[in-house]
Amino acid sequence: MIKVLPLSCPSCTKKLMVQSLWCEHCETTVNGSYDLPVLASLSIDEQKFVMDFVKSSGSLKEMSKKIGLSYPTVRNMLDDIINKITSQESQTK
């Protein structure tokens, strides 16, 4: 079972921040208030799409073949992700 990183507060639904990071090797802990990376706001499927897109050197034609969907459908999927990323970036400024 894959654990999914929560992005919003279960109580008030506002965006969650990272408070600490921990190294399991040397047990160092870093505390503070940090934003999550914008790509972390994408769903697991969207993150996989971005990874596959990068691995295909940004070729929508290759992505279309890989996932078995038409070029326009893959283009729309990419546009949706771009819009989501743009929206997230504007919220963090």
ChimeraX commands (.cxc) that place a marker at each C-alpha (Angstrom):
marker #1 position 0.00,0.00,0.00 radius 0.5
marker #1 position 1.38,3.39,-1.02 radius 0.5
marker #1 position 1.07,6.12,1.58 radius 0.5
marker #1 position -0.09,9.40,0.06 radius 0.5
marker #1 position 1.32,12.63,1.46 radius 0.5
marker #1 position -1.53,14.76,2.83 radius 0.5
marker #1 position -1.57,18.23,1.28 radius 0.5
marker #1 position -4.38,19.88,3.21 radius 0.5
marker #1 position -5.32,20.04,6.86 radius 0.5
marker #1 position -8.02,17.50,7.78 radius 0.5
marker #1 position -9.48,20.03,10.22 radius 0.5
marker #1 position -9.63,23.32,8.28 radius 0.5
marker #1 position -8.61,22.19,4.74 radius 0.5
marker #1 position -5.84,24.82,4.47 radius 0.5
marker #1 position -2.53,23.91,2.81 radius 0.5
marker #1 position -0.13,21.93,5.00 radius 0.5
marker #1 position 3.51,22.99,5.45 radius 0.5
marker #1 position 6.55,20.85,6.18 radius 0.5
marker #1 position 7.78,21.34,9.74 radius 0.5
marker #1 position 10.64,18.87,10.03 radius 0.5
marker #1 position 12.85,16.53,8.06 radius 0.5
marker #1 position 14.69,13.58,9.54 radius 0.5
marker #1 position 17.71,11.55,8.39 radius 0.5
marker #1 position 17.22,7.90,9.32 radius 0.5
marker #1 position 20.96,7.25,8.84 radius 0.5
marker #1 position 22.42,9.70,11.37 radius 0.5
marker #1 position 19.16,10.77,13.05 radius 0.5
marker #1 position 19.68,14.47,12.30 radius 0.5
marker #1 position 16.45,16.47,12.42 radius 0.5
marker #1 position 15.90,19.79,10.64 radius 0.5
marker #1 position 13.03,21.90,11.96 radius 0.5
marker #1 position 11.42,24.96,10.42 radius 0.5
marker #1 position 8.55,26.00,8.20 radius 0.5
marker #1 position 8.90,24.93,4.58 radius 0.5
marker #1 position 6.59,24.86,1.59 radius 0.5
marker #1 position 6.06,21.55,-0.15 radius 0.5
marker #1 position 7.44,21.38,-3.70 radius 0.5
marker #1 position 4.81,22.33,-6.28 radius 0.5
marker #1 position 5.04,18.89,-7.91 radius 0.5
marker #1 position 4.06,17.32,-4.58 radius 0.5
marker #1 position 0.65,18.95,-5.00 radius 0.5
marker #1 position -0.04,16.73,-8.02 radius 0.5
marker #1 position -1.84,13.42,-7.66 radius 0.5
marker #1 position 0.19,10.21,-7.84 radius 0.5
marker #1 position -1.07,9.65,-11.41 radius 0.5
marker #1 position -0.13,13.20,-12.42 radius 0.5
marker #1 position 3.32,12.81,-10.88 radius 0.5
marker #1 position 3.79,9.54,-12.82 radius 0.5
marker #1 position 2.71,11.31,-16.02 radius 0.5
marker #1 position 5.28,14.07,-15.43 radius 0.5
marker #1 position 8.03,11.50,-14.75 radius 0.5
marker #1 position 7.14,9.51,-17.89 radius 0.5
marker #1 position 6.94,12.73,-19.92 radius 0.5
marker #1 position 10.43,13.78,-18.80 radius 0.5
marker #1 position 11.78,10.27,-19.50 radius 0.5
marker #1 position 10.30,10.47,-23.00 radius 0.5
marker #1 position 12.24,13.73,-23.55 radius 0.5
marker #1 position 9.00,15.67,-23.62 radius 0.5
marker #1 position 7.59,13.80,-26.60 radius 0.5
marker #1 position 3.80,13.78,-26.54 radius 0.5
marker #1 position 3.87,11.38,-29.48 radius 0.5
marker #1 position 5.94,8.90,-27.45 radius 0.5
marker #1 position 3.71,9.42,-24.39 radius 0.5
marker #1 position 0.67,8.73,-26.55 radius 0.5
marker #1 position 2.13,5.40,-27.63 radius 0.5
marker #1 position 3.28,4.51,-24.11 radius 0.5
marker #1 position -0.07,5.03,-22.39 radius 0.5
marker #1 position -2.25,4.04,-25.35 radius 0.5
marker #1 position -4.20,7.27,-25.66 radius 0.5
marker #1 position -4.60,9.66,-28.58 radius 0.5
marker #1 position -2.20,12.58,-28.99 radius 0.5
marker #1 position -4.96,15.18,-28.30 radius 0.5
marker #1 position -5.95,13.34,-25.09 radius 0.5
marker #1 position -2.34,13.29,-23.89 radius 0.5
marker #1 position -2.00,16.99,-24.83 radius 0.5
marker #1 position -5.10,17.76,-22.76 radius 0.5
marker #1 position -3.69,15.79,-19.82 radius 0.5
marker #1 position -0.48,17.82,-20.02 radius 0.5
marker #1 position -2.42,21.08,-20.28 radius 0.5
marker #1 position -4.42,20.14,-17.16 radius 0.5
marker #1 position -1.19,19.48,-15.24 radius 0.5
marker #1 position 0.34,22.75,-16.48 radius 0.5
marker #1 position -2.76,24.64,-15.30 radius 0.5
marker #1 position -2.63,22.93,-11.91 radius 0.5
marker #1 position 1.08,23.75,-11.49 radius 0.5
marker #1 position 0.53,27.36,-12.58 radius 0.5
marker #1 position -2.31,27.69,-10.08 radius 0.5
marker #1 position -0.18,26.25,-7.26 radius 0.5
marker #1 position 2.74,28.55,-8.11 radius 0.5
marker #1 position 0.51,31.62,-8.04 radius 0.5
marker #1 position -0.79,30.62,-4.60 radius 0.5
marker #1 position 2.75,30.44,-3.17 radius 0.5
marker #1 position 3.81,33.91,-4.37 radius 0.5
marker link #1:1,2 radius 0.2
marker link #1:2,3 radius 0.2
marker link #1:3,4 radius 0.2
marker link #1:4,5 radius 0.2
marker link #1:5,6 radius 0.2
marker link #1:6,7 radius 0.2
marker link #1:7,8 radius 0.2
marker link #1:8,9 radius 0.2
marker link #1:9,10 radius 0.2
marker link #1:10,11 radius 0.2
marker link #1:11,12 radius 0.2
marker link #1:12,13 radius 0.2
marker link #1:13,14 radius 0.2
marker link #1:14,15 radius 0.2
marker link #1:15,16 radius 0.2
marker link #1:16,17 radius 0.2
marker link #1:17,18 radius 0.2
marker link #1:18,19 radius 0.2
marker link #1:19,20 radius 0.2
marker link #1:20,21 radius 0.2
marker link #1:21,22 radius 0.2
marker link #1:22,23 radius 0.2
marker link #1:23,24 radius 0.2
marker link #1:24,25 radius 0.2
marker link #1:25,26 radius 0.2
marker link #1:26,27 radius 0.2
marker link #1:27,28 radius 0.2
marker link #1:28,29 radius 0.2
marker link #1:29,30 radius 0.2
marker link #1:30,31 radius 0.2
marker link #1:31,32 radius 0.2
marker link #1:32,33 radius 0.2
marker link #1:33,34 radius 0.2
marker link #1:34,35 radius 0.2
marker link #1:35,36 radius 0.2
marker link #1:36,37 radius 0.2
marker link #1:37,38 radius 0.2
marker link #1:38,39 radius 0.2
marker link #1:39,40 radius 0.2
marker link #1:40,41 radius 0.2
marker link #1:41,42 radius 0.2
marker link #1:42,43 radius 0.2
marker link #1:43,44 radius 0.2
marker link #1:44,45 radius 0.2
marker link #1:45,46 radius 0.2
marker link #1:46,47 radius 0.2
marker link #1:47,48 radius 0.2
marker link #1:48,49 radius 0.2
marker link #1:49,50 radius 0.2
marker link #1:50,51 radius 0.2
marker link #1:51,52 radius 0.2
marker link #1:52,53 radius 0.2
marker link #1:53,54 radius 0.2
marker link #1:54,55 radius 0.2
marker link #1:55,56 radius 0.2
marker link #1:56,57 radius 0.2
marker link #1:57,58 radius 0.2
marker link #1:58,59 radius 0.2
marker link #1:59,60 radius 0.2
marker link #1:60,61 radius 0.2
marker link #1:61,62 radius 0.2
marker link #1:62,63 radius 0.2
marker link #1:63,64 radius 0.2
marker link #1:64,65 radius 0.2
marker link #1:65,66 radius 0.2
marker link #1:66,67 radius 0.2
marker link #1:67,68 radius 0.2
marker link #1:68,69 radius 0.2
marker link #1:69,70 radius 0.2
marker link #1:70,71 radius 0.2
marker link #1:71,72 radius 0.2
marker link #1:72,73 radius 0.2
marker link #1:73,74 radius 0.2
marker link #1:74,75 radius 0.2
marker link #1:75,76 radius 0.2
marker link #1:76,77 radius 0.2
marker link #1:77,78 radius 0.2
marker link #1:78,79 radius 0.2
marker link #1:79,80 radius 0.2
marker link #1:80,81 radius 0.2
marker link #1:81,82 radius 0.2
marker link #1:82,83 radius 0.2
marker link #1:83,84 radius 0.2
marker link #1:84,85 radius 0.2
marker link #1:85,86 radius 0.2
marker link #1:86,87 radius 0.2
marker link #1:87,88 radius 0.2
marker link #1:88,89 radius 0.2
marker link #1:89,90 radius 0.2
marker link #1:90,91 radius 0.2
marker link #1:91,92 radius 0.2
marker link #1:92,93 radius 0.2
view
